[in-house]
Amino acid sequence: GTFKIWGKFRYTKMSGGNKAFHTYYYLPNVPYVMFFSNDEIAASRGFSLHGTYWHNSFGTPMSHGCINMRIEDAQILFYWTQPTVGDLKTIRAAPENPGTEIIIYGVAPKG
């Protein structure tokens, strides 16, 4: 689908899943996070492009809907895309600093 980056965070904590189903995860300081959404996939779903320090199995499904990237690649995209962060560590898209449109091929996970 076609999405827009609505927020960028230099580092953020990501957690979720369910301990009973062995899907729980807790990842502090996930780097270069670029959250995206559209009219069908709400921002509250928490999907993003981001750097990944906990595995090197890129190309293998390993997430709850995010796009895991090598940290150095996520860093390049973080500073190349909008909204422009400048000296800030966190920013949300605004009319004067809109988010970059991205196209992602595939199907969002259910839930």
trRosetta pair geometry for C-beta under 8 A, 3 or more apart (Angstrom, degrees):
i j d omega theta_ij theta_ji phi_ij phi_ji
1 38 6.0 -129 141 23 125 155
1 40 6.8 -115 -146 55 160 127
1 41 7.0 144 74 -4 154 125
1 103 7.4 -146 108 -147 26 60
1 104 6.1 -5 50 58 62 87
1 108 7.7 -21 9 -32 128 109
2 38 6.3 107 92 -101 60 146
2 101 6.3 -3 -174 -173 98 105
2 102 7.5 163 -153 84 53 40
2 103 5.3 -24 -99 -100 70 77
3 36 4.1 71 142 162 134 118
3 37 6.1 150 -152 76 105 10
3 38 4.7 -107 -108 -44 64 102
3 41 7.0 -39 -102 61 115 124
3 47 8.0 -93 -133 96 162 126
3 101 7.2 154 83 -155 40 57
3 102 5.2 -21 67 64 91 88
3 103 7.6 162 21 -90 73 28
3 104 6.4 11 6 3 120 111
4 36 6.4 172 84 -147 27 85
4 37 7.1 -31 58 63 72 58
4 38 6.8 115 10 -88 76 71
4 93 6.8 16 143 -58 114 175
4 98 7.2 -56 -167 170 132 94
4 99 4.1 110 164 88 92 118
4 100 7.0 166 -150 82 66 31
4 101 5.4 -37 -94 -96 76 59
4 102 7.3 148 -103 16 24 77
5 8 6.6 27 166 -58 123 93
5 34 4.9 -41 -133 178 123 103
5 35 6.8 112 -156 75 67 46
5 36 5.1 -51 -93 -88 50 86
5 49 7.9 -53 -101 24 110 112
5 81 5.7 79 5 150 161 133
5 82 6.9 155 65 88 122 53
5 83 7.1 -144 106 0 107 66
5 93 6.6 140 103 -56 68 124
5 99 3.7 -162 72 -165 65 112
5 100 5.1 27 15 46 118 77
5 102 6.6 71 -42 -11 87 117
6 35 5.6 -54 59 100 86 97
6 36 6.5 135 3 -121 82 32
6 37 5.5 -8 -11 25 135 102
6 43 5.4 -63 62 -109 158 125
6 92 6.5 -5 157 -156 71 80
6 93 5.0 -92 -142 16 45 118
6 99 5.4 -64 -75 -46 34 157
7 34 7.7 170 90 -153 47 42
7 35 4.6 8 59 46 92 116
7 43 7.7 80 4 -156 114 125
7 83 7.8 -10 -112 27 31 118
7 90 7.4 1 -176 -170 98 83
7 91 7.0 -175 -147 95 61 45
7 92 4.6 -22 -99 -107 91 70
7 93 6.8 -102 -62 -7 49 79
7 99 7.9 -43 -25 -89 32 128
8 33 6.8 159 -155 89 50 60
8 34 5.2 -8 -105 -105 85 70
8 35 7.5 -152 -74 19 37 74
8 78 6.3 132 -160 -152 125 84
8 81 7.5 162 -80 88 136 107
8 83 6.4 -148 6 59 116 84
8 85 5.7 -99 94 -70 135 115
8 90 7.0 -179 93 -144 59 43
8 91 5.5 5 52 54 95 84
9 12 4.2 34 123 -38 148 119
9 33 4.4 -8 59 62 94 111
9 35 7.5 44 0 -17 103 103
9 89 7.2 27 -159 144 53 77
9 90 5.0 10 -112 -111 70 90
10 31 7.1 -26 164 -148 56 68
10 32 6.9 -6 -148 -78 43 46
10 33 7.8 -13 52 26 6 80
10 78 7.6 95 -110 -180 57 146
10 85 7.5 119 -62 -166 93 157
10 89 4.0 -71 8 -161 130 82
10 90 6.7 -95 4 -57 83 62
11 29 4.7 -22 -166 -145 123 64
11 30 6.7 142 -157 64 60 42
11 31 5.7 -25 -97 -99 76 57
11 33 7.5 93 -137 -1 15 108
11 89 7.3 -29 21 179 78 117
12 29 7.8 127 50 -119 16 21
12 30 5.6 -34 67 55 67 95
12 33 5.1 -54 26 19 116 154
13 26 7.7 -14 -173 -168 102 71
13 27 6.9 158 -159 87 56 55
13 28 5.1 -21 -109 -117 91 56
13 29 7.1 9 -81 -27 64 38
13 30 7.1 126 -120 5 16 94
14 25 7.1 -6 117 112 91 111
14 26 8.0 169 92 -150 53 29
14 27 4.6 -5 61 60 92 107
14 30 5.0 24 -4 -17 114 146
14 33 7.9 164 -54 -104 116 142
14 46 7.6 138 -134 169 99 129
14 50 7.9 160 -38 70 146 170
14 66 7.8 -22 -146 -37 159 155
15 24 7.7 4 -171 -173 85 79
15 25 6.2 -160 -136 97 52 63
15 26 4.5 14 -110 -109 109 64
15 27 6.8 -179 -71 23 63 63
16 24 7.4 -158 107 -137 31 53
16 25 6.4 -1 55 52 63 87
16 46 7.6 162 -43 73 151 159
16 64 6.3 -114 85 60 130 174
17 21 7.2 -131 176 73 88 102
17 23 3.6 -148 -159 119 114 81
17 24 4.2 -168 92 -91 111 30
17 25 5.3 85 6 5 134 77
17 64 6.7 -135 -66 -78 92 142
18 21 4.3 48 84 27 113 104
18 22 8.0 -4 90 20 72 24
18 23 5.2 34 41 53 71 102
18 24 6.0 -109 82 -60 12 83
19 22 7.3 28 -172 -80 36 34
19 24 4.4 5 -74 -27 61 143
23 64 7.7 99 173 -89 110 115
25 64 7.5 -154 25 -22 135 125
27 30 5.3 56 124 -62 115 104
27 54 6.4 -96 -119 -25 117 143
30 33 5.7 66 109 -64 105 117
30 50 5.3 20 157 164 112 144
30 51 6.9 165 177 68 67 75
30 52 7.7 -5 -146 -97 93 49
30 53 7.9 -156 -121 13 55 98
31 50 6.8 142 79 -176 45 89
31 51 3.9 -20 78 54 96 133
31 53 7.2 77 9 -33 109 111
31 71 5.6 37 73 -136 137 101
31 74 6.5 124 107 98 89 136
31 75 7.3 -16 143 -70 119 87
32 50 5.9 152 88 -146 68 60
32 51 4.5 77 43 -17 108 107
32 69 7.9 -72 93 72 123 120
32 71 6.9 134 18 -155 128 64
32 74 3.8 137 95 136 136 106
32 75 5.1 -118 -79 -79 151 50
32 77 7.3 104 165 67 124 88
32 78 4.0 -107 -151 -53 99 142
33 48 5.1 7 -167 164 86 153
33 49 7.6 153 -154 80 42 51
33 50 4.3 -1 -103 -101 67 116
33 51 7.9 -90 -59 22 59 74
34 48 5.7 149 73 -163 45 91
34 49 4.5 -7 58 55 107 96
34 50 6.9 -176 21 -70 65 66
34 74 7.8 -166 -1 -160 105 90
34 77 6.7 -91 -11 125 151 111
34 78 6.2 -156 -52 -104 110 69
34 81 6.3 46 -131 73 149 148
35 43 6.5 65 149 -153 124 88
35 46 6.9 -69 -129 -149 114 42
35 47 7.0 112 -152 80 68 48
35 48 4.5 -50 -93 -90 53 103
36 47 6.0 -56 63 100 79 97
36 48 6.5 139 8 -110 76 47
36 49 7.1 47 -13 -9 119 89
36 99 7.4 161 -114 163 76 143
36 102 6.0 -62 -120 44 155 126
36 104 7.9 138 97 -23 151 132
37 41 5.5 -147 -147 101 67 81
37 42 5.9 -11 -149 171 131 19
37 43 4.0 -84 -34 -73 155 64
37 45 7.1 139 -107 36 100 103
37 47 7.1 133 -80 50 65 102
38 41 5.4 51 41 40 81 87
41 45 5.6 -64 -179 23 85 151
41 47 6.5 -11 157 16 132 140
41 108 5.7 172 -101 -77 130 164
42 45 5.4 123 70 -18 73 92
43 46 7.8 62 161 -64 50 38
45 65 6.7 -79 154 121 110 162
45 108 7.6 -1 170 -171 159 136
46 65 7.5 103 86 77 77 125
46 66 7.8 -49 129 -67 81 101
47 65 4.8 -84 -101 134 96 110
47 66 5.9 178 -151 -90 57 56
47 67 7.9 55 179 -10 90 81
47 108 7.2 -73 -76 -128 150 112
48 66 5.1 -9 59 -128 68 104
48 67 7.3 -123 111 34 41 77
49 66 7.3 163 -89 -173 20 84
49 67 4.7 -21 -108 68 68 112
49 69 6.2 27 -178 -13 86 129
49 74 6.5 177 143 -125 90 92
49 77 6.3 -62 127 113 142 150
49 102 7.6 -148 -31 -138 133 173
50 66 6.0 -23 24 179 107 133
50 67 7.4 134 20 74 60 64
50 68 7.0 -32 72 -115 76 47
50 69 6.6 174 88 30 27 95
50 74 5.7 38 -177 -139 28 145
51 69 5.9 -62 -99 79 42 86
51 70 7.1 -20 -137 132 78 27
51 71 3.7 55 -157 -114 127 63
51 72 8.0 98 -119 -5 116 28
51 73 7.7 153 -102 62 79 69
51 74 3.6 -140 -62 48 76 149
51 75 6.7 34 -68 -40 129 75
52 55 6.2 -37 153 52 122 75
52 58 7.8 154 57 -79 141 93
52 68 4.0 34 -53 -164 148 100
52 69 6.2 144 1 54 98 35
52 70 7.1 -60 47 -93 88 24
52 71 7.0 -137 43 -57 41 72
52 74 7.7 132 -6 -30 65 141
53 71 6.4 36 -72 -59 82 124
55 62 5.9 -116 71 174 160 159
55 68 7.3 8 65 169 106 156
57 60 4.3 -46 154 43 106 127
57 62 5.7 121 83 -57 115 146
58 68 6.5 -143 -106 101 79 101
58 69 7.4 56 -117 -125 126 34
58 70 6.9 -44 -57 -46 149 83
62 68 6.1 -30 72 7 111 152
63 66 4.5 -106 171 51 148 80
63 67 7.5 -137 41 -69 160 17
63 68 5.5 175 -51 -33 130 107
64 109 6.7 -106 -174 52 51 153
65 108 6.1 32 -136 -155 112 81
65 109 5.0 -116 -77 25 94 110
67 104 7.2 -134 -59 -123 135 127
69 73 4.7 -117 170 86 115 112
69 74 4.3 142 84 -59 124 93
69 77 7.4 8 118 18 175 137
70 73 4.5 80 62 9 89 107
70 74 6.9 -165 85 -8 42 87
71 74 5.7 -57 -145 38 32 111
71 75 6.3 38 155 -26 65 105
72 75 5.6 -47 -148 30 32 117
72 76 6.9 35 153 -20 61 100
73 76 5.8 -50 -154 30 35 111
73 77 6.7 28 152 -10 66 106
74 77 5.8 -59 -149 43 34 108
74 78 6.0 44 152 -32 68 107
75 78 5.5 -50 -144 28 29 118
75 79 6.8 10 164 -3 62 106
76 79 6.7 -73 -157 44 25 95
76 80 5.9 16 155 -17 66 122
77 80 5.5 -67 -135 43 30 109
77 81 5.6 18 173 -14 72 114
78 81 6.9 -58 -136 36 15 100
78 85 7.4 -5 159 -4 88 140
79 85 7.1 -81 -110 36 62 113
81 99 7.6 15 159 -165 107 66
81 100 4.0 -98 -157 5 95 146
81 102 7.9 -12 -126 -61 139 112
82 93 7.2 80 136 -113 87 96
82 97 6.4 -156 -170 178 106 69
82 98 6.0 48 126 86 133 55
82 99 5.8 -179 105 -136 82 24
82 100 4.7 129 42 -46 77 81
83 91 5.0 -125 100 123 124 122
83 92 6.9 55 21 122 153 20
83 93 4.6 -173 -41 -97 118 59
83 94 6.8 64 -109 17 143 72
83 97 4.2 66 -144 142 105 101
83 98 6.7 -166 -82 101 83 12
83 99 5.7 -47 -31 -82 77 60
84 91 7.5 -31 87 92 36 167
84 97 5.9 -106 33 -151 82 112
85 88 5.0 -128 -175 67 77 87
85 89 7.3 49 -174 -108 126 9
85 90 7.8 82 -134 8 109 2
85 91 5.0 -165 -110 4 69 130
86 91 7.9 94 28 -59 85 147
88 91 5.1 96 96 -55 142 102
91 97 7.1 -62 165 124 130 141
93 97 6.5 -148 -146 105 50 74
93 98 5.3 38 -167 -153 110 39
93 99 3.8 -61 -84 -36 143 93
94 97 5.0 39 51 47 89 85
94 98 7.2 -108 74 -75 34 47
95 98 6.7 6 -140 -66 24 92
